[in-house]
Amino acid sequence: MENKTPESKSIENQSDQLFNRIRNEPPLTASGVSQPIEPSLEEARADLARAISKIAHSALSKKYGPLVGTIAETTAVSVLKDLESNLYRAKGDFTLVAQELLDRALVSRAKKKK
């Protein structure tokens, strides 16, 4: 058996930790960068609301009080949710209108040809 000094034991322990970390990390892609995890819509909305809250707090807290950031965050979340639902509905409405216009344009061309 080898006589190991405390220094060699600590170096061995560090190398074991390094190898364990390498084994546990996700593999790299072909570009050499591991793929980032895409945030969900809820997480992205919360991050944006948090950023808006920080800006509102730093800009308006002296004039309107310390709760401006909290109120701005909850307001931003509700406004973003409403905006998303309105955009979804508007997309459906726009699709219907575009389809109707295309149908009318195609039918009128067919009648003109006859």
For each residue, the residues with C-beta under 8 A, 3 or more apart:
1:
2:
3:
4: 8 9 12
5: 8 9
6: 9 10
7: 10 11
8: 4 5 11 12
9: 4 5 6 12 13
10: 6 7 13 14
11: 7 8 14 15
12: 4 8 9 15 16
13: 9 10 16 17
14: 10 11 17 18
15: 11 12 18 19
16: 12 13 19 20
17: 13 14 20 21
18: 14 15 21 22
19: 15 16 22 23
20: 16 17 23 24
21: 17 18 24 25
22: 18 19 25
23: 19 20
24: 20 21
25: 21 22 34
26: 34
27: 34
28: 32 33 34
29: 32 33 34 35
30:
31:
32: 28 29
33: 28 29
34: 25 26 27 28 29
35: 29
36:
37:
38:
39: 43 44 47
40: 43 44
41: 44 45 84
42: 45 46
43: 39 40 46 47
44: 39 40 41 47 48
45: 41 42 48 49 77 80 81
46: 42 43 49 50 77
47: 39 43 44 50 51
48: 44 45 51 52 76 80
49: 45 46 52 53 73 74 76 77 80
50: 46 47 53 54 73
51: 47 48 54 55
52: 48 49 55 56 72 73 76
53: 49 50 56 57 69 70 72 73 76
54: 50 51 57 58 69
55: 51 52 58 59
56: 52 53 59 60 68 69 72
57: 53 54 60 61 66 68 69 72
58: 54 55 61
59: 55 56
60: 56 57 63 64 68
61: 57 58 64 65 66 68 69
62:
63: 60
64: 60 61 68
65: 61 68
66: 57 61 69
67: 70 71
68: 56 57 60 61 64 65 71 72
69: 53 54 56 57 61 66 72 73
70: 53 67 73 74
71: 67 68 74 75
72: 52 53 56 57 68 69 75 76
73: 49 50 52 53 69 70 76 77
74: 49 70 71 77 78
75: 71 72 78 79
76: 48 49 52 53 72 73 79 80
77: 45 46 49 73 74 80 81
78: 74 75 81 82
79: 75 76 82 83
80: 45 48 49 76 77 83 84
81: 45 77 78 84 85
82: 78 79 85 86
83: 79 80 86 87
84: 41 80 81 87 88
85: 81 82 88 89
86: 82 83 89 90
87: 83 84 90 91
88: 84 85 91 92
89: 85 86 92 93
90: 86 87 93 94
91: 87 88 94 95
92: 88 89 95 96
93: 89 90 96 97
94: 90 91 97 98
95: 91 92 98 99
96: 92 93 99 100
97: 93 94 100 101
98: 94 95 101 102
99: 95 96 102 103
100: 96 97 103 104
101: 97 98 104 105
102: 98 99 105 106
103: 99 100 106 107
104: 100 101 107 108
105: 101 102 108 109
106: 102 103 109 110
107: 103 104 110 111
108: 104 105 111 112
109: 105 106 112 113
110: 106 107 113 114
111: 107 108 114
112: 108 109
113: 109 110
114: 110 111
